[in-house]
Amino acid sequence: MGFLDRKGTPIACPECGSRRARKVFWKIKCLNANCSRFDSAYAAEASQNYAVNRDAASVFPQLQGTFSPGSGAIRIQYENFRGDHLTYLGDPEGAYRAGDHLVIRVAPTGRHISFRMSYILNRKEVEESLAAGSETSTPDANERRILNFHLRRGTTSPRFAEIRQRYPDYQP
């Protein structure tokens, strides 16, 4: 950004740790009403530009499809990089953890999306529902790689046949 940046630079507030603070010249403006660096004018302006507690499909019109996660769907409340609080509807059947991320198929597109666990607002509920639905195990990373390779190409191998017997309902 330039020297005369009026909007400021996004930073984490040094007082409260809020990720939606901005540094304008030498002053830090925070959106947290309990913080000593709270700026009500900045908070009022910023609240108009953020989507709060809205469904992701309504915020992003390009997300179209017919995928339905079924009766055991998980509702994930997520804060994205901009600070928007969005709600996603996911299918827990093929969900898996990859490091600090949750990879899950979401409605309406049916595509896999990766969510950082620390940014999921209802993390406890999501982890409980995933643990409850883990009676059917999911393949590990190497098994997913083999399954995805052969399912996308329509080929087979002895290792693929062995893994496919363990996970007959797996979809890439």
Z-matrix of the N, CA and C atoms (Angstrom, degrees):
N
C 1 1.443
C 2 1.522 1 109.58
N 3 1.295 2 114.75 1 157.29
C 4 1.448 3 120.48 2 -179.13
C 5 1.516 4 112.41 3 -78.39
N 6 1.306 5 114.77 4 173.39
C 7 1.455 6 121.03 5 -178.73
C 8 1.524 7 111.63 6 -65.97
N 9 1.305 8 117.59 7 -37.58
C 10 1.462 9 120.73 8 -177.95
C 11 1.523 10 111.03 9 -101.16
N 12 1.296 11 116.44 10 55.27
C 13 1.458 12 121.81 11 -179.47
C 14 1.517 13 109.34 12 -85.39
N 15 1.320 14 117.61 13 108.35
C 16 1.466 15 121.56 14 -175.81
C 17 1.524 16 112.94 15 -77.00
N 18 1.319 17 116.74 16 -28.09
C 19 1.468 18 119.32 17 -179.58
C 20 1.512 19 111.77 18 -78.15
N 21 1.293 20 117.98 19 -25.22
C 22 1.452 21 121.73 20 177.70
C 23 1.520 22 112.46 21 91.31
N 24 1.315 23 114.54 22 177.47
C 25 1.449 24 122.88 23 -179.57
C 26 1.519 25 109.02 24 -108.71
N 27 1.343 26 118.73 25 130.09
C 28 1.468 27 119.44 26 178.40
C 29 1.528 28 110.86 27 -68.55
N 30 1.326 29 115.84 28 131.15
C 31 1.463 30 122.07 29 178.26
C 32 1.519 31 108.52 30 -143.05
N 33 1.319 32 116.35 31 170.69
C 34 1.457 33 121.75 32 170.37
C 35 1.524 34 107.68 33 -87.40
N 36 1.311 35 116.31 34 134.02
C 37 1.458 36 120.73 35 -178.08
C 38 1.536 37 109.73 36 -64.09
N 39 1.329 38 119.02 37 128.10
C 40 1.462 39 120.49 38 179.80
C 41 1.527 40 113.29 39 -69.62
N 42 1.328 41 118.10 40 -19.74
C 43 1.467 42 121.33 41 -179.31
C 44 1.527 43 111.57 42 -83.03
N 45 1.349 44 115.90 43 -55.11
C 46 1.469 45 119.83 44 -172.03
C 47 1.523 46 113.49 45 -110.16
N 48 1.340 47 118.47 46 -13.64
C 49 1.458 48 121.53 47 178.81
C 50 1.520 49 114.22 48 85.73
N 51 1.316 50 118.66 49 6.56
C 52 1.463 51 121.81 50 179.42
C 53 1.522 52 109.88 51 -61.32
N 54 1.342 53 116.90 52 135.44
C 55 1.463 54 120.62 53 -178.16
C 56 1.520 55 112.38 54 -83.17
N 57 1.306 56 118.88 55 -3.41
C 58 1.460 57 121.52 56 -175.73
C 59 1.523 58 112.61 57 -105.48
N 60 1.310 59 117.99 58 21.65
C 61 1.470 60 121.26 59 177.24
C 62 1.524 61 109.67 60 -84.05
N 63 1.317 62 116.34 61 161.01
C 64 1.467 63 122.23 62 177.95
C 65 1.520 64 109.56 63 -134.79
N 66 1.319 65 115.14 64 145.76
C 67 1.455 66 121.09 65 176.02
C 68 1.520 67 107.35 66 -107.06
N 69 1.343 68 116.07 67 113.59
C 70 1.454 69 122.84 68 179.07
C 71 1.522 70 106.71 69 -110.42
N 72 1.314 71 115.32 70 113.79
C 73 1.457 72 122.85 71 -171.53
C 74 1.531 73 109.13 72 53.26
N 75 1.305 74 120.41 73 -109.73
C 76 1.462 75 122.67 74 -178.11
C 77 1.522 76 112.51 75 -107.69
N 78 1.343 77 117.88 76 -0.91
C 79 1.460 78 122.03 77 -176.33
C 80 1.527 79 110.76 78 -104.21
N 81 1.331 80 115.83 79 138.86
C 82 1.458 81 121.18 80 177.48
C 83 1.524 82 108.38 81 -102.96
N 84 1.342 83 115.56 82 127.42
C 85 1.463 84 122.08 83 179.71
C 86 1.520 85 108.09 84 -111.03
N 87 1.329 86 115.85 85 124.29
C 88 1.459 87 121.79 86 -176.32
C 89 1.531 88 109.96 87 -114.28
N 90 1.335 89 116.27 88 151.05
C 91 1.465 90 121.59 89 178.88
C 92 1.521 91 112.83 90 -93.15
N 93 1.320 92 117.51 91 -11.65
C 94 1.459 93 121.94 92 -178.30
C 95 1.531 94 109.57 93 -76.31
N 96 1.336 95 116.19 94 117.79
C 97 1.464 96 120.73 95 -177.20
C 98 1.528 97 112.48 96 -65.02
N 99 1.319 98 118.91 97 -20.71
C 100 1.464 99 122.52 98 -179.73
C 101 1.528 100 112.83 99 -90.62
N 102 1.313 101 117.89 100 1.10
C 103 1.463 102 122.60 101 -177.44
C 104 1.534 103 110.10 102 -92.27
N 105 1.335 104 116.00 103 148.79
C 106 1.463 105 120.07 104 178.80
C 107 1.531 106 111.85 105 -71.69
N 108 1.333 107 118.15 106 -17.46
C 109 1.462 108 122.62 107 179.25
C 110 1.529 109 112.03 108 -98.49
N 111 1.328 110 117.43 109 16.77
C 112 1.465 111 122.50 110 -179.57
C 113 1.524 112 110.63 111 -63.69
N 114 1.334 113 116.30 112 134.76
C 115 1.456 114 122.90 113 177.89
C 116 1.528 115 107.06 114 -125.43
N 117 1.341 116 116.77 115 109.94
C 118 1.467 117 120.69 116 -174.60
C 119 1.522 118 112.46 117 -66.31
N 120 1.318 119 118.48 118 -36.05
C 121 1.468 120 120.56 119 179.24
C 122 1.529 121 110.31 120 -65.91
N 123 1.330 122 116.48 121 -42.58
C 124 1.463 123 120.56 122 177.89
C 125 1.524 124 110.55 123 -65.77
N 126 1.325 125 117.13 124 -40.26
C 127 1.462 126 121.08 125 -179.88
C 128 1.526 127 111.25 126 -63.86
N 129 1.332 128 117.50 127 -41.21
C 130 1.467 129 120.85 128 179.29
C 131 1.527 130 110.50 129 -65.49
N 132 1.322 131 117.17 130 -41.76
C 133 1.470 132 121.07 131 179.28
C 134 1.528 133 111.23 132 -67.56
N 135 1.322 134 116.82 133 -42.04
C 136 1.459 135 121.15 134 -177.21
C 137 1.519 136 112.12 135 -70.09
N 138 1.328 137 117.86 136 -33.35
C 139 1.465 138 120.17 137 -177.98
C 140 1.528 139 111.78 138 -66.07
N 141 1.319 140 117.97 139 -23.19
C 142 1.455 141 120.76 140 178.14
C 143 1.529 142 111.36 141 -74.39
N 144 1.308 143 117.56 142 -24.38
C 145 1.457 144 121.86 143 -174.87
C 146 1.524 145 114.30 144 -96.58
N 147 1.321 146 118.69 145 -2.71
C 148 1.451 147 121.60 146 -177.86
C 149 1.514 148 110.88 147 -111.22
N 150 1.336 149 115.17 148 142.91
C 151 1.454 150 121.20 149 174.81
C 152 1.526 151 107.68 150 -90.99
N 153 1.317 152 116.80 151 122.14
C 154 1.458 153 120.78 152 -177.27
C 155 1.521 154 109.25 153 -120.90
N 156 1.343 155 116.11 154 128.60
C 157 1.463 156 123.85 155 177.79
C 158 1.528 157 112.46 156 53.48
N 159 1.338 158 115.89 157 47.83
C 160 1.453 159 120.75 158 177.42
C 161 1.516 160 109.80 159 -119.26
N 162 1.306 161 115.56 160 154.62
C 163 1.452 162 121.72 161 178.08
C 164 1.528 163 109.08 162 -72.62
N 165 1.329 164 117.31 163 136.48
C 166 1.464 165 121.27 164 -176.47
C 167 1.522 166 112.04 165 -61.28
N 168 1.338 167 117.97 166 -35.02
C 169 1.463 168 120.73 167 -178.98
C 170 1.528 169 111.38 168 -67.11
N 171 1.322 170 117.69 169 -28.29
C 172 1.465 171 119.58 170 178.71
C 173 1.534 172 111.36 171 -80.98
N 174 1.324 173 117.36 172 -27.88
C 175 1.460 174 121.10 173 179.40
C 176 1.531 175 110.72 174 -78.10
N 177 1.336 176 116.31 175 -39.26
C 178 1.464 177 121.64 176 -178.87
C 179 1.524 178 109.24 177 -110.53
N 180 1.334 179 118.75 178 97.86
C 181 1.462 180 120.91 179 -175.88
C 182 1.532 181 113.48 180 -66.73
N 183 1.337 182 118.73 181 -18.16
C 184 1.454 183 120.31 182 179.95
C 185 1.530 184 112.28 183 -73.92
N 186 1.333 185 117.90 184 -11.95
C 187 1.460 186 121.20 185 177.79
C 188 1.521 187 108.69 186 -81.05
N 189 1.316 188 116.08 187 97.50
C 190 1.452 189 121.38 188 -179.75
C 191 1.513 190 109.21 189 -130.00
N 192 1.313 191 116.15 190 148.09
C 193 1.451 192 120.54 191 177.87
C 194 1.505 193 110.38 192 168.73
N 195 1.324 194 114.94 193 -176.16
C 196 1.460 195 120.94 194 -177.37
C 197 1.521 196 112.08 195 -121.30
N 198 1.323 197 118.30 196 10.45
C 199 1.461 198 120.93 197 -178.21
C 200 1.522 199 110.61 198 -67.84
N 201 1.330 200 115.84 199 132.78
C 202 1.455 201 121.40 200 176.20
C 203 1.527 202 108.41 201 -122.70
N 204 1.331 203 118.66 202 124.19
C 205 1.462 204 120.79 203 -176.73
C 206 1.529 205 114.25 204 -73.36
N 207 1.298 206 119.32 205 -6.48
C 208 1.454 207 121.32 206 176.35
C 209 1.510 208 113.63 207 90.56
N 210 1.326 209 115.18 208 -168.57
C 211 1.467 210 120.33 209 -173.63
C 212 1.524 211 113.07 210 -75.22
N 213 1.315 212 118.68 211 -26.25
C 214 1.467 213 121.41 212 -178.25
C 215 1.504 214 113.26 213 -94.39
N 216 1.317 215 118.01 214 29.90
C 217 1.466 216 122.21 215 -175.05
C 218 1.524 217 111.62 216 -64.34
N 219 1.333 218 115.16 217 148.08
C 220 1.465 219 122.54 218 177.33
C 221 1.524 220 108.26 219 -105.32
N 222 1.317 221 116.32 220 133.32
C 223 1.454 222 121.26 221 175.51
C 224 1.533 223 106.98 222 -97.43
N 225 1.351 224 115.72 223 117.10
C 226 1.461 225 121.92 224 -176.66
C 227 1.521 226 108.36 225 -108.42
N 228 1.326 227 116.37 226 121.57
C 229 1.463 228 122.03 227 175.52
C 230 1.524 229 106.45 228 -99.95
N 231 1.339 230 115.49 229 119.13
C 232 1.461 231 121.20 230 -169.31
C 233 1.518 232 111.05 231 -130.17
N 234 1.334 233 116.09 232 139.02
C 235 1.461 234 121.33 233 174.23
C 236 1.523 235 107.37 234 -102.10
N 237 1.334 236 116.62 235 115.28
C 238 1.455 237 119.59 236 -176.82
C 239 1.525 238 111.48 237 -83.23
N 240 1.319 239 117.02 238 -175.20
C 241 1.460 240 121.85 239 -174.75
C 242 1.524 241 112.88 240 -64.15
N 243 1.328 242 118.02 241 -25.34
C 244 1.468 243 121.51 242 179.92
C 245 1.523 244 111.64 243 -82.93
N 246 1.327 245 117.39 244 -16.65
C 247 1.450 246 120.85 245 -176.66
C 248 1.505 247 112.65 246 102.33
N 249 1.349 248 118.05 247 4.29
C 250 1.457 249 121.36 248 177.18
C 251 1.522 250 109.69 249 -72.36
N 252 1.323 251 116.42 250 138.81
C 253 1.463 252 121.62 251 175.26
C 254 1.520 253 107.03 252 -101.29
N 255 1.336 254 115.90 253 105.84
C 256 1.455 255 121.87 254 -175.26
C 257 1.516 256 110.46 255 -115.59
N 258 1.333 257 115.68 256 153.91
C 259 1.458 258 121.70 257 178.99
C 260 1.521 259 109.10 258 -113.79
N 261 1.331 260 116.69 259 127.55
C 262 1.455 261 123.61 260 178.48
C 263 1.520 262 108.38 261 -115.98
N 264 1.323 263 116.54 262 148.13
C 265 1.458 264 122.87 263 176.85
C 266 1.521 265 107.13 264 -110.77
N 267 1.349 266 116.87 265 115.42
C 268 1.458 267 121.04 266 -172.93
C 269 1.510 268 113.72 267 -118.71
N 270 1.331 269 115.58 268 158.98
C 271 1.457 270 123.99 269 178.41
C 272 1.525 271 109.04 270 -97.70
N 273 1.335 272 118.62 271 111.28
C 274 1.467 273 120.21 272 -175.53
C 275 1.525 274 113.70 273 -73.99
N 276 1.327 275 118.31 274 -10.05
C 277 1.458 276 121.02 275 -174.34
C 278 1.530 277 113.05 276 -61.62
N 279 1.313 278 118.43 277 -44.31
C 280 1.462 279 120.64 278 -178.25
C 281 1.512 280 113.12 279 -105.47
N 282 1.321 281 118.40 280 13.33
C 283 1.463 282 121.67 281 -176.86
C 284 1.525 283 110.82 282 -72.32
N 285 1.325 284 115.54 283 145.49
C 286 1.457 285 120.23 284 176.69
C 287 1.523 286 109.78 285 -150.68
N 288 1.334 287 115.12 286 159.08
C 289 1.464 288 121.85 287 177.84
C 290 1.522 289 108.67 288 -93.91
N 291 1.318 290 115.92 289 138.41
C 292 1.458 291 122.18 290 175.03
C 293 1.524 292 106.41 291 -131.82
N 294 1.313 293 116.42 292 92.66
C 295 1.460 294 120.77 293 -176.34
C 296 1.521 295 109.77 294 68.87
N 297 1.332 296 116.83 295 -123.26
C 298 1.463 297 122.23 296 -179.87
C 299 1.528 298 111.09 297 -94.87
N 300 1.332 299 117.65 298 18.46
C 301 1.456 300 121.36 299 -177.10
C 302 1.530 301 111.40 300 -122.05
N 303 1.311 302 115.21 301 152.39
C 304 1.452 303 123.37 302 173.16
C 305 1.522 304 106.93 303 -109.62
N 306 1.320 305 117.40 304 125.72
C 307 1.456 306 122.51 305 178.32
C 308 1.523 307 107.32 306 -108.07
N 309 1.339 308 116.55 307 122.98
C 310 1.460 309 121.08 308 -173.36
C 311 1.527 310 109.51 309 -149.86
N 312 1.341 311 116.30 310 149.24
C 313 1.465 312 121.75 311 175.31
C 314 1.519 313 108.22 312 -82.76
N 315 1.339 314 116.10 313 132.70
C 316 1.459 315 120.41 314 -177.02
C 317 1.524 316 111.53 315 -121.31
N 318 1.314 317 114.33 316 154.81
C 319 1.468 318 122.09 317 177.30
C 320 1.514 319 107.98 318 -84.22
N 321 1.278 320 122.19 319 154.32
C 322 1.460 321 128.22 320 0.18
C 323 1.518 322 113.96 321 -91.88
N 324 1.351 323 119.32 322 -5.41
C 325 1.463 324 120.80 323 -174.17
C 326 1.518 325 113.43 324 -81.70
N 327 1.338 326 118.39 325 -30.57
C 328 1.455 327 121.50 326 -176.32
C 329 1.513 328 113.03 327 82.31
N 330 1.321 329 117.91 328 9.00
C 331 1.452 330 121.73 329 179.05
C 332 1.524 331 110.53 330 -85.71
N 333 1.334 332 116.04 331 153.47
C 334 1.454 333 121.53 332 176.36
C 335 1.524 334 109.34 333 -76.72
N 336 1.335 335 115.63 334 133.93
C 337 1.457 336 122.03 335 176.68
C 338 1.524 337 107.58 336 -126.66
N 339 1.320 338 115.42 337 142.65
C 340 1.455 339 121.70 338 178.68
C 341 1.523 340 109.04 339 -101.19
N 342 1.333 341 115.95 340 126.34
C 343 1.465 342 122.18 341 178.02
C 344 1.520 343 108.68 342 -114.76
N 345 1.322 344 117.62 343 131.59
C 346 1.461 345 120.56 344 174.08
C 347 1.524 346 107.59 345 -73.22
N 348 1.322 347 116.74 346 127.49
C 349 1.461 348 121.47 347 -174.26
C 350 1.528 349 112.21 348 -60.71
N 351 1.321 350 118.45 349 -34.83
C 352 1.461 351 120.34 350 -177.48
C 353 1.527 352 112.56 351 -71.16
N 354 1.340 353 118.53 352 -15.99
C 355 1.465 354 121.62 353 179.59
C 356 1.525 355 112.61 354 -99.86
N 357 1.332 356 117.48 355 -0.79
C 358 1.465 357 120.48 356 175.85
C 359 1.527 358 107.23 357 -79.25
N 360 1.319 359 116.68 358 122.41
C 361 1.461 360 121.73 359 -174.64
C 362 1.528 361 111.97 360 -74.76
N 363 1.321 362 118.16 361 -33.65
C 364 1.468 363 121.57 362 178.33
C 365 1.538 364 109.35 363 -107.68
N 366 1.319 365 115.56 364 50.68
C 367 1.459 366 122.49 365 -174.10
C 368 1.527 367 112.82 366 -59.04
N 369 1.310 368 117.32 367 -41.01
C 370 1.465 369 120.50 368 -177.80
C 371 1.526 370 110.71 369 -62.31
N 372 1.328 371 117.09 370 -44.51
C 373 1.467 372 121.02 371 179.47
C 374 1.525 373 111.07 372 -64.32
N 375 1.323 374 117.19 373 -41.05
C 376 1.461 375 121.74 374 -179.16
C 377 1.527 376 110.06 375 -65.38
N 378 1.332 377 117.63 376 -45.68
C 379 1.461 378 120.64 377 179.70
C 380 1.524 379 111.57 378 -63.97
N 381 1.339 380 117.21 379 -38.64
C 382 1.462 381 120.25 380 178.24
C 383 1.517 382 111.43 381 -65.28
N 384 1.317 383 117.59 382 -43.49
C 385 1.465 384 119.78 383 -179.21
C 386 1.530 385 111.34 384 -69.59
N 387 1.332 386 117.79 385 -32.66
C 388 1.459 387 119.80 386 176.13
C 389 1.525 388 111.12 387 -71.03
N 390 1.328 389 116.94 388 -37.77
C 391 1.464 390 120.41 389 178.09
C 392 1.523 391 110.63 390 -67.61
N 393 1.337 392 117.36 391 -36.83
C 394 1.461 393 121.36 392 178.90
C 395 1.522 394 110.68 393 -68.21
N 396 1.319 395 116.81 394 -32.88
C 397 1.453 396 120.55 395 -178.32
C 398 1.513 397 113.70 396 -91.97
N 399 1.334 398 117.75 397 9.76
C 400 1.464 399 119.95 398 -176.12
C 401 1.523 400 112.84 399 -91.22
N 402 1.347 401 117.79 400 18.53
C 403 1.466 402 119.10 401 174.77
C 404 1.522 403 109.63 402 -61.77
N 405 1.333 404 116.32 403 -37.44
C 406 1.459 405 120.67 404 173.99
C 407 1.519 406 106.34 405 -92.83
N 408 1.324 407 116.09 406 113.02
C 409 1.461 408 119.56 407 -175.81
C 410 1.524 409 110.83 408 -71.64
N 411 1.302 410 115.11 409 157.85
C 412 1.456 411 121.34 410 178.14
C 413 1.517 412 108.70 411 -108.71
N 414 1.330 413 117.85 412 151.70
C 415 1.464 414 120.14 413 -179.38
C 416 1.522 415 111.99 414 -67.39
N 417 1.340 416 115.80 415 150.39
C 418 1.460 417 118.95 416 176.83
C 419 1.530 418 109.55 417 -77.19
N 420 1.325 419 117.01 418 -178.57
C 421 1.465 420 121.31 419 -172.58
C 422 1.527 421 112.33 420 -61.20
N 423 1.326 422 118.32 421 -42.87
C 424 1.464 423 120.86 422 -178.81
C 425 1.526 424 110.98 423 -68.35
N 426 1.335 425 117.38 424 -40.63
C 427 1.466 426 120.38 425 177.73
C 428 1.530 427 110.99 426 -65.42
N 429 1.353 428 117.60 427 -38.88
C 430 1.463 429 120.40 428 176.48
C 431 1.523 430 111.11 429 -62.38
N 432 1.331 431 116.40 430 -38.75
C 433 1.460 432 120.59 431 179.12
C 434 1.527 433 110.97 432 -61.37
N 435 1.331 434 116.67 433 -45.05
C 436 1.469 435 121.13 434 -179.83
C 437 1.527 436 110.27 435 -67.23
N 438 1.313 437 116.86 436 -44.77
C 439 1.469 438 120.51 437 179.29
C 440 1.529 439 110.99 438 -61.55
N 441 1.322 440 117.07 439 -47.57
C 442 1.463 441 120.46 440 -179.37
C 443 1.528 442 111.40 441 -61.48
N 444 1.322 443 117.24 442 -42.39
C 445 1.456 444 121.40 443 -179.71
C 446 1.522 445 111.14 444 -57.52
N 447 1.323 446 116.87 445 -52.16
C 448 1.467 447 120.57 446 -175.03
C 449 1.523 448 112.74 447 -76.34
N 450 1.334 449 118.36 448 -35.04
C 451 1.459 450 119.78 449 179.66
C 452 1.524 451 111.47 450 -67.88
N 453 1.314 452 117.97 451 -36.24
C 454 1.464 453 120.86 452 -179.64
C 455 1.527 454 112.17 453 -73.61
N 456 1.317 455 117.06 454 -29.06
C 457 1.458 456 120.29 455 -177.37
C 458 1.525 457 113.05 456 -98.90
N 459 1.325 458 117.04 457 -13.51
C 460 1.465 459 120.05 458 -178.23
C 461 1.514 460 112.41 459 74.16
N 462 1.331 461 117.72 460 24.61
C 463 1.464 462 121.90 461 179.97
C 464 1.522 463 109.42 462 -103.57
N 465 1.329 464 116.23 463 -179.93
C 466 1.457 465 120.79 464 179.26
C 467 1.528 466 109.87 465 -146.93
N 468 1.324 467 115.17 466 164.96
C 469 1.455 468 123.23 467 175.31
C 470 1.521 469 106.87 468 -158.24
N 471 1.326 470 118.29 469 164.40
C 472 1.473 471 119.07 470 178.88
C 473 1.533 472 112.62 471 -60.46
N 474 1.336 473 116.95 472 -39.93
C 475 1.473 474 120.71 473 179.11
C 476 1.534 475 110.88 474 -66.03
N 477 1.347 476 116.18 475 -39.89
C 478 1.460 477 120.98 476 177.62
C 479 1.528 478 110.49 477 -62.19
N 480 1.337 479 117.32 478 -44.36
C 481 1.465 480 121.05 479 -179.31
C 482 1.532 481 110.54 480 -62.18
N 483 1.319 482 116.32 481 -39.37
C 484 1.466 483 120.83 482 179.02
C 485 1.534 484 111.64 483 -65.10
N 486 1.324 485 116.48 484 -45.22
C 487 1.472 486 120.96 485 179.94
C 488 1.518 487 110.07 486 -69.03
N 489 1.331 488 117.33 487 -38.33
C 490 1.470 489 121.20 488 -178.54
C 491 1.522 490 111.24 489 -64.63
N 492 1.332 491 118.39 490 -31.38
C 493 1.466 492 121.21 491 176.28
C 494 1.522 493 110.98 492 -65.72
N 495 1.337 494 116.85 493 -36.35
C 496 1.465 495 120.44 494 178.77
C 497 1.523 496 112.58 495 -74.44
N 498 1.339 497 116.75 496 -33.01
C 499 1.472 498 121.98 497 -177.41
C 500 1.529 499 109.75 498 -127.24
N 501 1.321 500 118.26 499 72.48
C 502 1.479 501 119.84 500 -175.79
C 503 1.528 502 114.13 501 -69.55
N 504 1.340 503 118.03 502 -24.77
C 505 1.463 504 120.73 503 -176.40
C 506 1.515 505 113.20 504 -97.24
N 507 1.328 506 118.31 505 6.93
C 508 1.467 507 121.01 506 -176.99
C 509 1.521 508 109.85 507 -66.63
N 510 1.353 509 114.97 508 136.56
C 511 1.475 510 121.77 509 175.50
C 512 1.519 511 108.06 510 -128.80
N 513 1.353 512 117.12 511 137.90
C 514 1.477 513 118.91 512 179.83
C 515 1.509 514 112.54 513 -70.13
